[in-house]
């Protein structure tokens, strides 16, 4: 493998003439992983009925002549995140996993789902949908705005838990702000109050070391197609043994009531290749060096935070300990403030300068969330900053 930086683009299908600083929004699988996925698809098409009905998943209808392919892939990924395969199921993405948990939970009228305003919008919508159908309520807690501090955030969340709170939904790495939250402490405080916890770890596998059981949550959902190099769409749901009762996928099929693997592994005639190829993504990361990859990606993200905030005269909202492979930097008001301004700048960067970056509006101002990946280097950040400033002067 060559050294990290733009020379690594040879291992991706990404346009080499563009700058891709948005791996955290839509991850890009390496060529090697895509080749593994295509080999799986080709194998399916040679004997589709045999593959899907006799080899893919065990729904307890016919004797299996081999370990189900979904379970073999599950064992590989489960080991990577420190869990037992029996408590692990593949889903299309973290949002699907959240849907499975919240739509299965016996929420009663008046019960509360507690979330934060740094969560992912699709997850918040799921909570509101579920609460609306059950007579429950949703409370979205505003986190401190002056400066983001992990200990203070944990305290604010703990104080917000009320007598009717049944489930706390909390991000491990927040979507709009890219903060690493102290989820273990947050979970401990929630459990002291008798509240169950669902962790949205969409941005964690691959980006950060992950060992799920010691965190103590009842449920953990995550994506593999962001930082774990899997093809899209691939995610997973982990549930503690005690939290699996009445847990069902959003599509009920032949495995109903026959165990977590039977229910989730086969919910219809879907393309299973993203999940089956996900071990190839883990192998790719190990091949280039997991620790080295994470260190490089962090250096790009934190380097962007320090460079851009100094260049633009804006104040960083947190310290380095809460930054992983993404960093969210406030932009000067002269660049714009609202969602329309953010979209205009984002489109100008892409369509005029071939730069893909996550520019968005949050709490009345504009931010950019920079993702660092092994194919990025400092020249990408410099090109991005110059382009933003040029468009801001127009």
N, C-alpha and C positions, 0 to 999 in steps of 0.2 A: 504494500500500500504506500502511496506517496504521502508526504506530510500534509497535515490538515490545511485547508484553505481552498481557494478556487480550483486548484488542480484536482481536488476530489470530485468535481463535477463530472469527470469522466465516468464515474460510477452511478450517475443518475441520468434520467432522460430530460432533466430540466434544461431549458434553453440556455446555452452557455453565454449568450449575449445579454442575458437579463440578470437582475439581482433579486434573489429570492430571500426575503427576510421575514417570511410568514409561515415557517414550518409548523408553528404551534396552532395555526388555524386549519390549514389543510396540509398534512404531512405528505412527503414525497418518498415513496419506497424506492430503494436502490434497484438498479437493473437486475442484480443477482436474485433479489427477492421476487421481482416481477417474472423472471424466468422460471423460478420455482412454482409460482402461481400458475403460469401458463402450462407447465408440465402437468400439474394437477388437473387443470381443465381438459387437457388433451386426454388424460387417462379416463376422466369421467365420460367423455364422449365415445370412447371405444366400447364401453359397456355401461351405459347410463343407469339402467334399472338395477343392475347388480351393485354398482357403486353406491347409489343413493339408498336403495332398499335393503341391501344385504350386508353392506360393509361400513356405511357411514356412522350409524347411530343404533343403539340398542333401546328399542321401545318395548321390550319384553313381549314381542309377538312371535318371533321365530328364533331358533337357536343361532347364535353368532359363531361362525367358523374362525373368527379372528377378533382381536381387540378392536372395538369400533374406532374408526379413524378420528372421529371428533374427540374421543377420550385420549388417544395417543397425543394429539396436539394439545389437549387440555393439560395433560401431565407435564409437558414441556413448559408451558407458560405458568402453570401453577407453581412449579419449582422455582421459576424466576422471581415470583412475587411472594414466595414463602408460605404457600397455603397447601392444604390437602386437595387433591383433584376432586374428591367427593363433594367438596363445598364450593366448587368452581364451575361456572357455566359461561359459554360464549354468548355474547349479544352483539348486535350490529354496532352499537356505540354506547357511550355512557348514558345518554338520554334515554335510550331504550331500557337500560338497566334501572334507572330511576323510575321509569314508568312501571316496570314489573314490581318493584318494591312498594311504591306508594299505592298502586291500584290493587295490590293484594292485601294491604294492611287494613285491619278492621277498624277504620276510623269511625268514630261515633259523632253524632251532632254535638257541637260545642268543642270538640277536640281541636287542638291547635297544631299546625305545622309551622315550625320556626325556621326561617332562612335568613341570609344576609343580603345586603344590597350589592355585594361583590360577587354574587353567584351568576351562573349562566342563565340567560333569559329563557331558554327552552325548559330548563329544570323548574324555574319559577312558574312558568305556564302550566307545567304538569301538576305542580302542587295546587295551583288555583283550580284546575279542572277537577282534580280528585276531591278537594274540599267542597267545591260547588255541588258535586253529586252526592256527597255524604252528609252535608250539613256542618262540616268542619270549617275551620277558619285558617287563613294564612297570615302570618305576620312576617314582614320583611324588615329585619333589623338594620338600621343605619350604623355602619362602623365609624369610628372616629375619623375626622377629616383633617385635623391639624397636621398629624404625622402618623404614619402607620407603624405600629409597634406590636410585636407578637404577643407579649405578655398583657398589654392593655386590651388587645382584641379578645384574648381568651377571657379576661375579666368581664368585659362588656357583654360577651355572649352568655357567660354564666349568670350574670345579674338579670339578663333578659328572660331567662327561663321562668315560666309561670306555672301555676297549678294545673292549667289545662294543656300545657305543652306535652305532646305525645312523642313527636319525632323532631329532632334537629337535623337539618340538611346543611352540611358545611363542606366547603371546597378545601381540598388539600393544597392545590395551587389555584388561586382565583383566576377567573377568566378575564375580566376587563383590566385588572390591575397586576396580574402575574405575581401575586404575593404567596410565598410559602407560609401557610398558617401552622401554628403549633397544635396540630389536630390531636395528638395524644393527650395533651393537657386539656383541650376543649372537651374531648370525649370523657375524660375522667371527671370533670366538673359536671357534665351532663348526667352521667350515671349516678353521681351523688344526689342529683335531684330526681332520679327515677325516670330519666328520659332516654329513649333509644336514639342512636345516631346512624345516619346514612352519610357516608363520605363520598363526595364527587371527586374522584382522582383522575379526571380526564387527561390532565397534563403531566402525570407522574411516571408511569412505566417507561423506562428508557431514559427519561430525563434525570430522575433522582433514584438513589437506592430505595427499594421498597420491600418491606417485610410487614405484611398486613396484620397478622394476628396480634402482635404486641401492641398495636394501636388501640385495640379494645372495642372497635366499632361493631355494630350488628351487621352492617352491610357496607360493602366497598364496591363502587363501580368505576370503570376506567376505560380509556381508549388504548388500543394498540397501534392504530393507524396514524397517530401523531408522532410521538417520540420513540416508539418501539419498532419503527421501520416496517410495520406490517402493511400489506395492501389494504385499501379501503373496501368495505367498511368492516372493521373488526374491533370489538371491545369485549369486556368481560364483566361479570357480576360475581362477587364473592359474598356468601352469607354464612355467618356462624351457624353451627348445627342447631342452636336454640332458635335462630331466626328464620329457619327454613320452613317452619310450619305454615301452611297456607300460602307459601310463596309460589307464584305461577308466572310463566311468561305472558306477554300481552296477547300472543296467539296461542289458544288452547288447541292441542292436537292429540295424537295417539298416545303420548306418554303421560297423560293426566293421571296424577295420583301414584305414579310409579317411581318417584325419586327425582331429584333435581336434574341429574344428567338426562334421564329419559324425557323429561318435560321440555328442557331447553335445547337439547341437541338436534331434535328434528321437529320443527314446527311447520314444515311445508317443503315444497320443492324449491328451495333456495340454492343459490350458488354458494357452496361451502368453502370455496378456494381461499378467500381471505383468511379464514380461521386456520385452515389446514396449512397455509403458507406462513402463518405467523411465527412458527419456530425458526424459519429461515431468517426472519428479521432479527431475532435474538442472536442467532449464530453470526450474522453479519456484524452486529455491534460488538460481540465478543472478539471477532476476528480483528477489528481495528482497535480494540482496547476500550472497554467500558469506562474505566476511570479516566483514561486520556481523553476520550470523547466528551465526557461530562465536564472535565476541566476546561477543554477548549470552548465548548458551548457556553459555559458560564462566563469565560473571559470575554467572549463576544457580547453577551447580554449586559454584563456589568460595565464593560468598556463603553458600550453604547450609552448606558445611563450616565456615566461620568462625563463622557465627551460631549454628548448633546445637551445635557443640562448646563454645563459650563459654557458651551458655545451660544446657547440661547438665553442664558441668564435666568433659568428657571430652577426651582428648588426641588431636589429629590425628596420623595415622600417617605422613603424608608432607607435602611442601611443594607449592606451587602448580604447579611445573614438571611434576609427574606427573599433573596433573588436566586433563582436557579438558572435555567436555560432561556428564560424570557425576562425582559425588563420593560416596565411601562413608564414612559417619561412624559411629564407635562409639557405642553407646547405653549409658546407665548400667545397672548391674546391677539396679537397682530396677525397671527396665522389663521385666526378664526376661532369660533367657540361652539357652534351648534352642530347638529348631525349633518345638515346640508353642507356646511363648510368642510367637515371631515370627509364626506363622500366626494366632494369636488376635488379635494387635494389627493385623496386616495386614487381617484380615477386619473388625475393628471399624472401622477407618478407612474401608474401602470401604462397608460395608453400613449403618453408622450415620451417617457424616459425608461420604460421597461423595468420598473422597480415595483415589486410587490411587497407591501408592508401594511400592517394592521393599524390604520388611523381611525380613531373613533371618538365620539363625544361621550363624556361621562361626568355627571355632576356639574354641568354647565361650562365645561371647558374641553379643549381638544387634547388628546393624548396619542402617542404612538407606542405600540407594543412591538418591540424588536425581539425576534427569535434568533438565537445563535445555533448554527448547525455546522458540521465539520466542513461543509463546502463554502462557508462564509469566512471572510477575513476583514481586516480593518479597511481595506479599500472599498468594500461594500458600504460600510458605515459612512465613509467620506463622500461617496457618490450620493448616497441617500440624503445626507445633510445639505449638500450643495443643491440638489434638486428641490428639496423642500423650500429652501431659502429663495431660489429663483422663482418658484411658483408663487410664493408669498408676496413677492414684489409686484406681481402682475395686477 
